[in-house]
């Protein structure tokens, strides 16, 4: 098991945004987290990545407790994410944005860097090679010299995912990755995520409102409503779950 949440709870001034949520995730799995607006999905990502602290519960990654760690330490463990609102460096090129991600888990010694020793040059080559590998994986290599801020919205979302992948994550958290994308873009992204999982051994958690996208992509789904987990299962099982249907569509008034 690569990740496990045990009774995770988050309170904001009396509001329980995440309510006693527990689940595990196997290595290489693609897990979807779905639910109506305000269900606590993004808050759960913030807890898993150390952006905010837990009120109760524990989070484990590869058997090690990570709840309580600051976000930079969580990232060093191999967990990277994207955000609902795009957080690129708009004044930098596409390539430079990818290089920022590629450098996250590469370190070069101080002396080697100052003197530009062979170890430093090898380090720089590895980072650049990784950046171009990711550009090609997401089919944006032809945009390498474009400014990130000049890209269309959907392409910016792709770039943010590419930057996160460039850091060689073990677990990649994608927050509404296909928001603002058309059908063809969503289909390409779904195929790319499968390729990432199959060729690079990355486990993926997706928060998304596009039900067709998650049903087609994910091995398993977790459904949240009002901060609590109300269902867990395969896409086929979730489609038939009456509590899930009620959460999305409302309960029919028969009075």
Short mmCIF file of the C-alpha atoms (twelve columns), coordinates in Angstrom:
data_MODEL
# 
_entry.id   MODEL 
# 
loop_
_atom_site.group_PDB 
_atom_site.id 
_atom_site.type_symbol 
_atom_site.label_atom_id 
_atom_site.label_alt_id 
_atom_site.label_comp_id 
_atom_site.label_asym_id 
_atom_site.label_seq_id 
_atom_site.Cartn_x 
_atom_site.Cartn_y 
_atom_site.Cartn_z 
_atom_site.pdbx_PDB_model_num 
ATOM 1   C CA . UNK A 1   0.000   0.000  0.000   1 
ATOM 2   C CA . UNK A 2   1.493   3.327  -1.050  1 
ATOM 3   C CA . UNK A 3   -0.818  5.667  0.876   1 
ATOM 4   C CA . UNK A 4   -3.242  5.336  3.770   1 
ATOM 5   C CA . UNK A 5   -5.520  7.808  5.527   1 
ATOM 6   C CA . UNK A 6   -6.821  6.918  8.984   1 
ATOM 7   C CA . UNK A 7   -9.753  8.852  10.439  1 
ATOM 8   C CA . UNK A 8   -8.620  12.098 8.822   1 
ATOM 9   C CA . UNK A 9   -10.555 15.121 10.056  1 
ATOM 10  C CA . UNK A 10  -10.221 18.868 9.473   1 
ATOM 11  C CA . UNK A 11  -12.180 21.554 11.301  1 
ATOM 12  C CA . UNK A 12  -12.284 25.223 10.301  1 
ATOM 13  C CA . UNK A 13  -13.727 27.327 13.140  1 
ATOM 14  C CA . UNK A 14  -16.493 24.875 13.886  1 
ATOM 15  C CA . UNK A 15  -17.022 23.758 10.282  1 
ATOM 16  C CA . UNK A 16  -16.000 20.136 9.682   1 
ATOM 17  C CA . UNK A 17  -14.576 20.250 6.143   1 
ATOM 18  C CA . UNK A 18  -13.256 16.662 6.255   1 
ATOM 19  C CA . UNK A 19  -15.037 14.245 8.561   1 
ATOM 20  C CA . UNK A 20  -13.300 11.051 9.731   1 
ATOM 21  C CA . UNK A 21  -12.180 9.892  6.265   1 
ATOM 22  C CA . UNK A 22  -10.236 6.624  5.941   1 
ATOM 23  C CA . UNK A 23  -8.992  4.783  2.858   1 
ATOM 24  C CA . UNK A 24  -5.923  3.064  1.453   1 
ATOM 25  C CA . UNK A 25  -4.355  3.114  -1.991  1 
ATOM 26  C CA . UNK A 26  -2.255  0.475  -3.706  1 
ATOM 27  C CA . UNK A 27  0.905   1.275  -5.636  1 
ATOM 28  C CA . UNK A 28  0.196   1.833  -9.336  1 
ATOM 29  C CA . UNK A 29  -3.494  2.488  -8.765  1 
ATOM 30  C CA . UNK A 30  -5.487  5.345  -10.283 1 
ATOM 31  C CA . UNK A 31  -7.950  6.519  -7.657  1 
ATOM 32  C CA . UNK A 32  -10.721 9.033  -8.240  1 
ATOM 33  C CA . UNK A 33  -12.231 11.243 -5.542  1 
ATOM 34  C CA . UNK A 34  -15.595 12.680 -6.529  1 
ATOM 35  C CA . UNK A 35  -18.419 14.560 -4.880  1 
ATOM 36  C CA . UNK A 36  -20.472 17.760 -5.098  1 
ATOM 37  C CA . UNK A 37  -18.940 21.198 -4.602  1 
ATOM 38  C CA . UNK A 38  -17.948 21.702 -0.983  1 
ATOM 39  C CA . UNK A 39  -17.582 17.973 -0.310  1 
ATOM 40  C CA . UNK A 40  -14.030 18.395 1.025   1 
ATOM 41  C CA . UNK A 41  -12.084 16.947 -1.894  1 
ATOM 42  C CA . UNK A 42  -9.514  19.728 -2.309  1 
ATOM 43  C CA . UNK A 43  -9.174  20.062 1.467   1 
ATOM 44  C CA . UNK A 44  -8.240  16.381 1.510   1 
ATOM 45  C CA . UNK A 45  -5.470  17.086 -1.042  1 
ATOM 46  C CA . UNK A 46  -4.257  19.991 1.089   1 
ATOM 47  C CA . UNK A 47  -4.032  17.694 4.097   1 
ATOM 48  C CA . UNK A 48  -2.216  14.958 2.191   1 
ATOM 49  C CA . UNK A 49  0.409   17.383 0.894   1 
ATOM 50  C CA . UNK A 50  1.030   19.248 4.142   1 
ATOM 51  C CA . UNK A 51  -0.441  22.578 3.000   1 
ATOM 52  C CA . UNK A 52  -2.724  22.530 6.043   1 
ATOM 53  C CA . UNK A 53  -2.585  20.528 9.259   1 
ATOM 54  C CA . UNK A 54  -4.975  17.825 10.432  1 
ATOM 55  C CA . UNK A 55  -7.381  18.328 13.317  1 
ATOM 56  C CA . UNK A 56  -7.482  14.572 13.919  1 
ATOM 57  C CA . UNK A 57  -6.243  11.374 12.290  1 
ATOM 58  C CA . UNK A 58  -3.077  10.195 10.555  1 
ATOM 59  C CA . UNK A 59  -1.715  9.984  7.002   1 
ATOM 60  C CA . UNK A 60  0.891   7.428  5.944   1 
ATOM 61  C CA . UNK A 61  2.966   7.229  2.768   1 
ATOM 62  C CA . UNK A 62  4.927   4.066  2.005   1 
ATOM 63  C CA . UNK A 63  4.395   3.019  5.608   1 
ATOM 64  C CA . UNK A 64  5.789   6.255  7.082   1 
ATOM 65  C CA . UNK A 65  3.646   8.763  8.932   1 
ATOM 66  C CA . UNK A 66  3.702   12.057 7.012   1 
ATOM 67  C CA . UNK A 67  0.896   13.938 8.732   1 
ATOM 68  C CA . UNK A 68  2.484   16.859 10.545  1 
ATOM 69  C CA . UNK A 69  5.284   17.235 7.999   1 
ATOM 70  C CA . UNK A 70  5.589   20.585 6.154   1 
ATOM 71  C CA . UNK A 71  4.745   20.532 2.465   1 
ATOM 72  C CA . UNK A 72  8.372   20.630 1.263   1 
ATOM 73  C CA . UNK A 73  9.170   17.469 3.229   1 
ATOM 74  C CA . UNK A 74  6.072   15.736 1.839   1 
ATOM 75  C CA . UNK A 75  7.262   16.658 -1.665  1 
ATOM 76  C CA . UNK A 76  10.680  15.180 -0.955  1 
ATOM 77  C CA . UNK A 77  8.957   11.920 -0.036  1 
ATOM 78  C CA . UNK A 78  7.564   11.831 -3.599  1 
ATOM 79  C CA . UNK A 79  4.075   13.389 -3.452  1 
ATOM 80  C CA . UNK A 80  3.368   16.183 -5.947  1 
ATOM 81  C CA . UNK A 81  0.152   17.893 -6.957  1 
ATOM 82  C CA . UNK A 82  -1.610  20.329 -9.238  1 
ATOM 83  C CA . UNK A 83  -4.162  22.932 -8.155  1 
ATOM 84  C CA . UNK A 84  -7.655  24.011 -9.164  1 
ATOM 85  C CA . UNK A 85  -6.244  27.435 -9.996  1 
ATOM 86  C CA . UNK A 86  -3.205  27.283 -12.262 1 
ATOM 87  C CA . UNK A 87  0.082   28.127 -10.524 1 
ATOM 88  C CA . UNK A 88  2.646   28.420 -13.280 1 
ATOM 89  C CA . UNK A 89  5.423   30.965 -13.742 1 
ATOM 90  C CA . UNK A 90  3.756   32.910 -16.573 1 
ATOM 91  C CA . UNK A 91  6.828   35.011 -17.371 1 
ATOM 92  C CA . UNK A 92  8.985   31.897 -17.920 1 
ATOM 93  C CA . UNK A 93  9.006   29.663 -20.976 1 
ATOM 94  C CA . UNK A 94  7.304   26.288 -21.089 1 
ATOM 95  C CA . UNK A 95  10.705  24.599 -20.901 1 
ATOM 96  C CA . UNK A 96  11.797  26.674 -17.910 1 
ATOM 97  C CA . UNK A 97  8.593   25.796 -16.055 1 
ATOM 98  C CA . UNK A 98  9.321   22.113 -16.639 1 
ATOM 99  C CA . UNK A 99  12.930  22.565 -15.531 1 
ATOM 100 C CA . UNK A 100 11.677  23.985 -12.223 1 
ATOM 101 C CA . UNK A 101 9.828   20.738 -11.613 1 
ATOM 102 C CA . UNK A 102 12.694  18.571 -12.823 1 
ATOM 103 C CA . UNK A 103 15.072  20.154 -10.311 1 
ATOM 104 C CA . UNK A 104 12.859  19.386 -7.311  1 
ATOM 105 C CA . UNK A 105 14.429  16.037 -6.483  1 
ATOM 106 C CA . UNK A 106 17.886  16.617 -7.967  1 
ATOM 107 C CA . UNK A 107 20.684  17.977 -5.830  1 
ATOM 108 C CA . UNK A 108 24.208  18.993 -6.747  1 
ATOM 109 C CA . UNK A 109 26.932  19.672 -4.203  1 
ATOM 110 C CA . UNK A 110 27.987  23.250 -3.458  1 
ATOM 111 C CA . UNK A 111 31.606  22.802 -4.554  1 
ATOM 112 C CA . UNK A 112 30.592  20.897 -7.679  1 
ATOM 113 C CA . UNK A 113 28.172  23.678 -8.620  1 
ATOM 114 C CA . UNK A 114 30.593  26.564 -7.995  1 
ATOM 115 C CA . UNK A 115 33.432  24.909 -9.915  1 
ATOM 116 C CA . UNK A 116 31.134  23.378 -12.544 1 
ATOM 117 C CA . UNK A 117 32.728  19.984 -12.051 1 
ATOM 118 C CA . UNK A 118 31.746  16.964 -14.190 1 
ATOM 119 C CA . UNK A 119 29.211  15.900 -11.529 1 
ATOM 120 C CA . UNK A 120 27.466  19.251 -11.867 1 
ATOM 121 C CA . UNK A 121 27.384  19.050 -15.672 1 
ATOM 122 C CA . UNK A 122 25.969  15.515 -15.487 1 
ATOM 123 C CA . UNK A 123 23.354  16.773 -13.043 1 
ATOM 124 C CA . UNK A 124 22.341  19.586 -15.401 1 
ATOM 125 C CA . UNK A 125 22.120  17.198 -18.350 1 
ATOM 126 C CA . UNK A 126 19.902  14.797 -16.388 1 
ATOM 127 C CA . UNK A 127 17.511  17.616 -15.498 1 
ATOM 128 C CA . UNK A 128 17.294  18.859 -19.097 1 
ATOM 129 C CA . UNK A 129 16.850  15.332 -20.476 1 
ATOM 130 C CA . UNK A 130 14.012  14.750 -18.016 1 
ATOM 131 C CA . UNK A 131 12.359  18.026 -19.018 1 
ATOM 132 C CA . UNK A 132 12.371  17.129 -22.717 1 
ATOM 133 C CA . UNK A 133 11.111  13.617 -21.946 1 
ATOM 134 C CA . UNK A 134 8.103   15.084 -20.159 1 
ATOM 135 C CA . UNK A 135 7.492   17.690 -22.877 1 
ATOM 136 C CA . UNK A 136 7.246   14.894 -25.424 1 
ATOM 137 C CA . UNK A 137 5.041   12.769 -23.179 1 
ATOM 138 C CA . UNK A 138 2.493   15.581 -22.991 1 
ATOM 139 C CA . UNK A 139 3.014   16.503 -26.668 1 
ATOM 140 C CA . UNK A 140 4.008   20.106 -25.933 1 
ATOM 141 C CA . UNK A 141 7.640   19.956 -27.074 1 
ATOM 142 C CA . UNK A 142 6.840   22.343 -29.939 1 
ATOM 143 C CA . UNK A 143 5.873   24.967 -27.313 1 
ATOM 144 C CA . UNK A 144 9.140   24.758 -25.363 1 
ATOM 145 C CA . UNK A 145 10.163  28.363 -26.097 1 
ATOM 146 C CA . UNK A 146 6.719   29.904 -25.647 1 
ATOM 147 C CA . UNK A 147 5.919   31.923 -22.539 1 
ATOM 148 C CA . UNK A 148 3.650   29.954 -20.200 1 
ATOM 149 C CA . UNK A 149 1.402   32.984 -19.715 1 
ATOM 150 C CA . UNK A 150 0.673   33.140 -23.457 1 
ATOM 151 C CA . UNK A 151 -0.721  29.594 -23.654 1 
ATOM 152 C CA . UNK A 152 -4.436  28.806 -23.902 1 
ATOM 153 C CA . UNK A 153 -6.057  27.812 -20.603 1 
ATOM 154 C CA . UNK A 154 -6.265  24.100 -21.397 1 
ATOM 155 C CA . UNK A 155 -2.608  23.967 -22.424 1 
ATOM 156 C CA . UNK A 156 -1.612  25.742 -19.218 1 
ATOM 157 C CA . UNK A 157 -3.328  22.982 -17.245 1 
ATOM 158 C CA . UNK A 158 -1.383  20.379 -19.233 1 
ATOM 159 C CA . UNK A 159 1.843   22.265 -18.531 1 
ATOM 160 C CA . UNK A 160 1.141   22.311 -14.797 1 
ATOM 161 C CA . UNK A 161 0.697   18.530 -14.840 1 
ATOM 162 C CA . UNK A 162 3.861   18.121 -16.892 1 
ATOM 163 C CA . UNK A 163 5.815   20.224 -14.388 1 
ATOM 164 C CA . UNK A 164 4.578   18.057 -11.511 1 
ATOM 165 C CA . UNK A 165 5.514   14.874 -13.364 1 
ATOM 166 C CA . UNK A 166 8.988   16.216 -14.150 1 
ATOM 167 C CA . UNK A 167 9.765   15.983 -10.425 1 
ATOM 168 C CA . UNK A 168 9.545   12.163 -10.656 1 
ATOM 169 C CA . UNK A 169 6.683   11.740 -8.185  1 
ATOM 170 C CA . UNK A 170 5.694   8.430  -6.684  1 
ATOM 171 C CA . UNK A 171 2.180   9.748  -6.076  1 
ATOM 172 C CA . UNK A 172 0.656   12.437 -8.307  1 
ATOM 173 C CA . UNK A 173 -2.435  14.339 -7.105  1 
ATOM 174 C CA . UNK A 174 -4.428  16.026 -9.866  1 
ATOM 175 C CA . UNK A 175 -7.055  18.570 -8.818  1 
ATOM 176 C CA . UNK A 176 -9.682  18.958 -11.558 1 
ATOM 177 C CA . UNK A 177 -7.207  18.315 -14.390 1 
ATOM 178 C CA . UNK A 178 -9.697  18.577 -17.269 1 
ATOM 179 C CA . UNK A 179 -11.479 21.739 -16.122 1 
ATOM 180 C CA . UNK A 180 -11.805 24.017 -19.139 1 
ATOM 181 C CA . UNK A 181 -10.732 21.346 -21.635 1 
ATOM 182 C CA . UNK A 182 -12.708 20.168 -24.651 1 
ATOM 183 C CA . UNK A 183 -13.496 16.512 -25.329 1 
ATOM 184 C CA . UNK A 184 -10.404 15.847 -27.463 1 
ATOM 185 C CA . UNK A 185 -8.098  17.435 -24.877 1 
ATOM 186 C CA . UNK A 186 -9.702  15.410 -22.083 1 
ATOM 187 C CA . UNK A 187 -9.339  12.190 -24.074 1 
ATOM 188 C CA . UNK A 188 -5.653  12.893 -24.746 1 
ATOM 189 C CA . UNK A 189 -5.051  13.637 -21.077 1 
ATOM 190 C CA . UNK A 190 -6.766  10.416 -20.019 1 
ATOM 191 C CA . UNK A 191 -4.523  8.428  -22.363 1 
ATOM 192 C CA . UNK A 192 -1.458  10.307 -21.061 1 
ATOM 193 C CA . UNK A 193 -2.287  9.547  -17.422 1 
ATOM 194 C CA . UNK A 194 -2.588  5.853  -18.275 1 
ATOM 195 C CA . UNK A 195 0.789   6.021  -20.007 1 
ATOM 196 C CA . UNK A 196 2.319   7.709  -16.952 1 
ATOM 197 C CA . UNK A 197 1.013   4.956  -14.708 1 
ATOM 198 C CA . UNK A 198 2.082   2.126  -17.001 1 
ATOM 199 C CA . UNK A 199 5.517   3.358  -18.073 1 
ATOM 200 C CA . UNK A 200 6.717   5.351  -15.066 1 
ATOM 201 C CA . UNK A 201 5.106   3.521  -12.164 1 
ATOM 202 C CA . UNK A 202 3.346   6.617  -10.842 1 
ATOM 203 C CA . UNK A 203 0.271   6.231  -8.656  1 
ATOM 204 C CA . UNK A 204 -2.407  8.849  -9.353  1 
ATOM 205 C CA . UNK A 205 -5.281  10.391 -7.402  1 
ATOM 206 C CA . UNK A 206 -7.717  12.508 -9.408  1 
ATOM 207 C CA . UNK A 207 -10.288 14.963 -8.072  1 
ATOM 208 C CA . UNK A 208 -12.678 15.746 -10.901 1 
ATOM 209 C CA . UNK A 209 -16.282 16.774 -11.637 1 
ATOM 210 C CA . UNK A 210 -16.269 15.284 -15.142 1 
ATOM 211 C CA . UNK A 211 -17.906 11.927 -14.365 1 
ATOM 212 C CA . UNK A 212 -17.231 10.455 -17.787 1 
ATOM 213 C CA . UNK A 213 -13.523 11.205 -17.373 1 
ATOM 214 C CA . UNK A 214 -13.133 9.572  -13.947 1 
ATOM 215 C CA . UNK A 215 -15.395 6.619  -14.731 1 
ATOM 216 C CA . UNK A 216 -13.309 5.821  -17.792 1 
ATOM 217 C CA . UNK A 217 -9.913  6.444  -16.178 1 
ATOM 218 C CA . UNK A 218 -9.979  5.298  -12.557 1 
ATOM 219 C CA . UNK A 219 -9.584  1.820  -11.094 1 
ATOM 220 C CA . UNK A 220 -11.555 2.783  -8.005  1 
ATOM 221 C CA . UNK A 221 -13.599 5.748  -6.778  1 
ATOM 222 C CA . UNK A 222 -14.187 7.366  -3.418  1 
ATOM 223 C CA . UNK A 223 -17.274 9.542  -3.079  1 
ATOM 224 C CA . UNK A 224 -17.421 12.400 -0.559  1 
ATOM 225 C CA . UNK A 225 -20.340 14.528 0.592   1 
ATOM 226 C CA . UNK A 226 -20.331 17.159 3.345   1 
ATOM 227 C CA . UNK A 227 -16.759 16.175 4.224   1 
ATOM 228 C CA . UNK A 228 -17.481 12.487 4.783   1 
ATOM 229 C CA . UNK A 229 -16.795 9.425  2.654   1 
ATOM 230 C CA . UNK A 230 -20.159 8.006  1.640   1 
ATOM 231 C CA . UNK A 231 -19.082 5.313  -0.819  1 
ATOM 232 C CA . UNK A 232 -16.056 3.474  -2.201  1 
ATOM 233 C CA . UNK A 233 -15.808 0.986  -5.040  1 
ATOM 234 C CA . UNK A 234 -15.233 0.384  -8.722  1 
ATOM 235 C CA . UNK A 235 -16.807 2.775  -11.249 1 
ATOM 236 C CA . UNK A 236 -19.463 0.161  -12.015 1 
ATOM 237 C CA . UNK A 237 -20.348 -0.161 -8.320  1 
ATOM 238 C CA . UNK A 238 -20.451 3.595  -7.784  1 
ATOM 239 C CA . UNK A 239 -22.814 4.088  -10.726 1 
ATOM 240 C CA . UNK A 240 -25.376 1.877  -8.985  1 
ATOM 241 C CA . UNK A 241 -24.954 3.271  -5.465  1 
ATOM 242 C CA . UNK A 242 -28.194 4.896  -4.305  1 
ATOM 243 C CA . UNK A 243 -26.492 7.153  -1.741  1 
ATOM 244 C CA . UNK A 244 -24.193 8.507  -4.471  1 
ATOM 245 C CA . UNK A 245 -27.100 9.113  -6.824  1 
ATOM 246 C CA . UNK A 246 -28.940 10.971 -4.067  1 
ATOM 247 C CA . UNK A 247 -25.891 13.125 -3.276  1 
ATOM 248 C CA . UNK A 248 -25.618 14.230 -6.900  1 
ATOM 249 C CA . UNK A 249 -29.254 14.375 -7.944  1 
ATOM 250 C CA . UNK A 250 -31.125 14.913 -4.688  1 
ATOM 251 C CA . UNK A 251 -33.728 12.717 -3.089  1 
ATOM 252 C CA . UNK A 252 -37.053 12.536 -4.875  1 
ATOM 253 C CA . UNK A 253 -39.891 14.097 -2.940  1 
ATOM 254 C CA . UNK A 254 -42.769 11.577 -2.959  1 
ATOM 255 C CA . UNK A 255 -45.059 13.455 -0.540  1 
# 
